[in-house]
Amino acid sequence: MDTPAEISALNRVDHIGTYLSFACAVHCALTPLAVALLPFLAFESASHEIIHKGVILVSVILAVGGFCWGVRRHKAWHLLLLVGSGIALLTFSQFSSHAHAEMIAAGGALCLATSHWINRQLCKRCLRCEQLKK
């Protein structure tokens, strides 16, 4: 049985995961504009790639953690579709030379953000979670 502290920590994971995934989606959507400005910003692309891959890795870890907890707590197996799609799209975007890789990554990030949001909504409506918070 989860303690109130565990419930609180897992809620924070979903909260952070939602915002990080949404921020990733916004980043991916705005990257084509940033690429046009790169010559003016003198931005080193190697450091951009490291940051990009790091944010994706953290997003995936938070999504998998939230998914595992959501299934255990709420039996929310339908989140597997969103989490799996999000991870697949993010992975494809990283290994793809496709012209729209950033938009594919944005779609993956939105899938992850949606899965976190659904997980949080399930917890808000869950009597068991509410009782453990008190």
Short mmCIF file of the C-alpha atoms (twelve columns), coordinates in Angstrom:
data_MODEL
# 
_entry.id   MODEL 
# 
loop_
_atom_site.group_PDB 
_atom_site.id 
_atom_site.type_symbol 
_atom_site.label_atom_id 
_atom_site.label_alt_id 
_atom_site.label_comp_id 
_atom_site.label_asym_id 
_atom_site.label_seq_id 
_atom_site.Cartn_x 
_atom_site.Cartn_y 
_atom_site.Cartn_z 
_atom_site.pdbx_PDB_model_num 
ATOM 1   C CA . MET A 1   0.000   0.000  0.000   1 
ATOM 2   C CA . ASP A 2   1.314   3.436  -0.889  1 
ATOM 3   C CA . THR A 3   1.968   5.966  1.837   1 
ATOM 4   C CA . PRO A 4   0.825   9.602  1.590   1 
ATOM 5   C CA . ALA A 5   4.441   10.606 0.934   1 
ATOM 6   C CA . GLU A 6   4.662   8.151  -1.999  1 
ATOM 7   C CA . ILE A 7   1.376   9.434  -3.446  1 
ATOM 8   C CA . SER A 8   2.617   13.016 -3.138  1 
ATOM 9   C CA . ALA A 9   5.948   12.171 -4.796  1 
ATOM 10  C CA . LEU A 10  4.255   10.332 -7.649  1 
ATOM 11  C CA . ASN A 11  1.835   13.219 -8.170  1 
ATOM 12  C CA . ARG A 12  4.854   15.528 -8.447  1 
ATOM 13  C CA . VAL A 13  6.385   13.186 -11.048 1 
ATOM 14  C CA . ASP A 14  3.228   13.398 -13.172 1 
ATOM 15  C CA . HIS A 15  3.074   17.162 -12.673 1 
ATOM 16  C CA . ILE A 16  6.706   17.647 -13.729 1 
ATOM 17  C CA . GLY A 17  6.321   15.153 -16.579 1 
ATOM 18  C CA . THR A 18  3.288   16.990 -17.919 1 
ATOM 19  C CA . TYR A 19  5.076   20.326 -18.033 1 
ATOM 20  C CA . LEU A 20  8.340   18.891 -19.330 1 
ATOM 21  C CA . SER A 21  6.565   17.027 -22.129 1 
ATOM 22  C CA . PHE A 22  4.540   20.123 -23.020 1 
ATOM 23  C CA . ALA A 23  7.701   22.244 -23.003 1 
ATOM 24  C CA . CYS A 24  9.320   19.670 -25.282 1 
ATOM 25  C CA . ALA A 25  6.365   19.890 -27.677 1 
ATOM 26  C CA . VAL A 26  6.601   23.703 -27.754 1 
ATOM 27  C CA . HIS A 27  10.347  23.485 -28.259 1 
ATOM 28  C CA . CYS A 28  9.914   21.081 -31.163 1 
ATOM 29  C CA . ALA A 29  7.278   23.268 -32.753 1 
ATOM 30  C CA . LEU A 30  9.457   26.392 -32.476 1 
ATOM 31  C CA . THR A 31  12.737  24.799 -33.548 1 
ATOM 32  C CA . PRO A 32  12.212  25.527 -37.269 1 
ATOM 33  C CA . LEU A 33  12.071  29.226 -36.386 1 
ATOM 34  C CA . ALA A 34  15.161  28.930 -34.214 1 
ATOM 35  C CA . VAL A 35  17.055  27.180 -37.017 1 
ATOM 36  C CA . ALA A 36  16.397  30.172 -39.253 1 
ATOM 37  C CA . LEU A 37  17.904  32.414 -36.558 1 
ATOM 38  C CA . LEU A 38  20.941  30.227 -35.763 1 
ATOM 39  C CA . PRO A 39  23.397  32.215 -37.876 1 
ATOM 40  C CA . PHE A 40  22.467  35.314 -35.888 1 
ATOM 41  C CA . LEU A 41  22.647  33.560 -32.512 1 
ATOM 42  C CA . ALA A 42  25.913  31.651 -33.130 1 
ATOM 43  C CA . PHE A 43  24.399  28.663 -31.309 1 
ATOM 44  C CA . GLU A 44  26.564  25.547 -31.245 1 
ATOM 45  C CA . SER A 45  24.558  22.605 -32.583 1 
ATOM 46  C CA . ALA A 46  26.509  19.960 -30.627 1 
ATOM 47  C CA . SER A 47  25.394  21.400 -27.296 1 
ATOM 48  C CA . HIS A 48  21.853  21.689 -28.644 1 
ATOM 49  C CA . GLU A 49  21.832  17.956 -29.439 1 
ATOM 50  C CA . ILE A 50  23.055  17.027 -25.958 1 
ATOM 51  C CA . ILE A 51  20.356  19.153 -24.326 1 
ATOM 52  C CA . HIS A 52  17.746  17.804 -26.727 1 
ATOM 53  C CA . LYS A 53  18.585  14.162 -26.043 1 
ATOM 54  C CA . GLY A 54  18.801  14.824 -22.293 1 
ATOM 55  C CA . VAL A 55  15.327  16.370 -22.155 1 
ATOM 56  C CA . ILE A 56  13.907  13.489 -24.181 1 
ATOM 57  C CA . LEU A 57  15.559  10.944 -21.882 1 
ATOM 58  C CA . VAL A 58  14.153  12.607 -18.748 1 
ATOM 59  C CA . SER A 59  10.707  12.877 -20.383 1 
ATOM 60  C CA . VAL A 60  10.698  9.186  -21.253 1 
ATOM 61  C CA . ILE A 61  11.849  8.154  -17.761 1 
ATOM 62  C CA . LEU A 62  9.111   10.254 -16.133 1 
ATOM 63  C CA . ALA A 63  6.494   8.907  -18.547 1 
ATOM 64  C CA . VAL A 64  7.433   5.274  -17.947 1 
ATOM 65  C CA . GLY A 65  7.473   5.865  -14.175 1 
ATOM 66  C CA . GLY A 66  4.099   7.584  -14.270 1 
ATOM 67  C CA . PHE A 67  2.680   4.873  -16.507 1 
ATOM 68  C CA . CYS A 68  3.881   2.064  -14.239 1 
ATOM 69  C CA . TRP A 69  2.419   3.810  -11.212 1 
ATOM 70  C CA . GLY A 70  -0.843  4.593  -13.037 1 
ATOM 71  C CA . VAL A 71  -1.311  0.964  -14.052 1 
ATOM 72  C CA . ARG A 72  -0.555  -0.253 -10.551 1 
ATOM 73  C CA . ARG A 73  -2.807  2.292  -8.873  1 
ATOM 74  C CA . HIS A 74  -5.656  2.769  -11.362 1 
ATOM 75  C CA . LYS A 75  -5.323  -0.167 -13.777 1 
ATOM 76  C CA . ALA A 76  -5.083  2.461  -16.509 1 
ATOM 77  C CA . TRP A 77  -3.778  0.206  -19.269 1 
ATOM 78  C CA . HIS A 78  -5.102  2.588  -21.925 1 
ATOM 79  C CA . LEU A 79  -2.191  4.889  -21.058 1 
ATOM 80  C CA . LEU A 80  0.110   2.306  -22.662 1 
ATOM 81  C CA . LEU A 81  -1.120  3.466  -26.071 1 
ATOM 82  C CA . LEU A 82  -0.228  7.102  -25.352 1 
ATOM 83  C CA . VAL A 83  3.077   6.393  -23.616 1 
ATOM 84  C CA . GLY A 84  4.130   3.852  -26.246 1 
ATOM 85  C CA . SER A 85  3.165   6.173  -29.092 1 
ATOM 86  C CA . GLY A 86  4.986   9.078  -27.483 1 
ATOM 87  C CA . ILE A 87  8.173   7.110  -26.922 1 
ATOM 88  C CA . ALA A 88  8.012   5.644  -30.438 1 
ATOM 89  C CA . LEU A 89  7.555   9.074  -32.022 1 
ATOM 90  C CA . LEU A 90  10.345  10.641 -29.951 1 
ATOM 91  C CA . THR A 91  12.695  7.772  -30.768 1 
ATOM 92  C CA . PHE A 92  11.812  7.879  -34.471 1 
ATOM 93  C CA . SER A 93  12.410  11.636 -34.547 1 
ATOM 94  C CA . GLN A 94  15.902  11.202 -33.085 1 
ATOM 95  C CA . PHE A 95  17.016  8.592  -35.591 1 
ATOM 96  C CA . SER A 96  15.224  10.044 -38.567 1 
ATOM 97  C CA . SER A 97  16.577  12.437 -41.145 1 
ATOM 98  C CA . HIS A 98  12.983  13.184 -42.101 1 
ATOM 99  C CA . ALA A 99  12.309  16.842 -42.869 1 
ATOM 100 C CA . HIS A 100 9.554   16.958 -40.280 1 
ATOM 101 C CA . ALA A 101 11.454  15.263 -37.425 1 
ATOM 102 C CA . GLU A 102 10.766  18.182 -35.080 1 
ATOM 103 C CA . MET A 103 7.024   17.951 -35.653 1 
ATOM 104 C CA . ILE A 104 7.158   14.191 -35.102 1 
ATOM 105 C CA . ALA A 105 8.976   14.811 -31.823 1 
ATOM 106 C CA . ALA A 106 6.354   17.413 -30.865 1 
ATOM 107 C CA . GLY A 107 3.628   14.819 -31.450 1 
ATOM 108 C CA . GLY A 108 5.487   12.358 -29.240 1 
ATOM 109 C CA . ALA A 109 5.908   14.944 -26.499 1 
ATOM 110 C CA . LEU A 110 2.198   15.767 -26.652 1 
ATOM 111 C CA . CYS A 111 1.385   12.065 -26.268 1 
ATOM 112 C CA . LEU A 112 3.547   11.919 -23.141 1 
ATOM 113 C CA . ALA A 113 2.081   15.143 -21.738 1 
ATOM 114 C CA . THR A 114 -1.436  13.804 -22.337 1 
ATOM 115 C CA . SER A 115 -0.622  10.525 -20.581 1 
ATOM 116 C CA . HIS A 116 0.648   12.436 -17.524 1 
ATOM 117 C CA . TRP A 117 -2.425  14.655 -17.530 1 
ATOM 118 C CA . ILE A 118 -4.790  11.661 -17.713 1 
ATOM 119 C CA . ASN A 119 -2.877  9.962  -14.908 1 
ATOM 120 C CA . ARG A 120 -3.237  13.084 -12.744 1 
ATOM 121 C CA . GLN A 121 -6.960  13.282 -13.505 1 
ATOM 122 C CA . LEU A 122 -7.396  9.641  -12.513 1 
ATOM 123 C CA . CYS A 123 -5.623  10.317 -9.244  1 
ATOM 124 C CA . LYS A 124 -7.732  13.405 -8.547  1 
ATOM 125 C CA . ARG A 125 -10.884 11.308 -8.940  1 
ATOM 126 C CA . CYS A 126 -9.537  8.321  -7.021  1 
ATOM 127 C CA . LEU A 127 -10.981 7.992  -3.525  1 
ATOM 128 C CA . ARG A 128 -8.068  5.807  -2.455  1 
ATOM 129 C CA . CYS A 129 -5.528  8.443  -3.534  1 
ATOM 130 C CA . GLU A 130 -7.484  11.190 -1.790  1 
ATOM 131 C CA . GLN A 131 -7.608  9.206  1.449   1 
ATOM 132 C CA . LEU A 132 -3.861  8.614  1.339   1 
ATOM 133 C CA . LYS A 133 -3.170  12.347 0.888   1 
ATOM 134 C CA . LYS A 134 -4.860  13.127 4.214   1 
# 
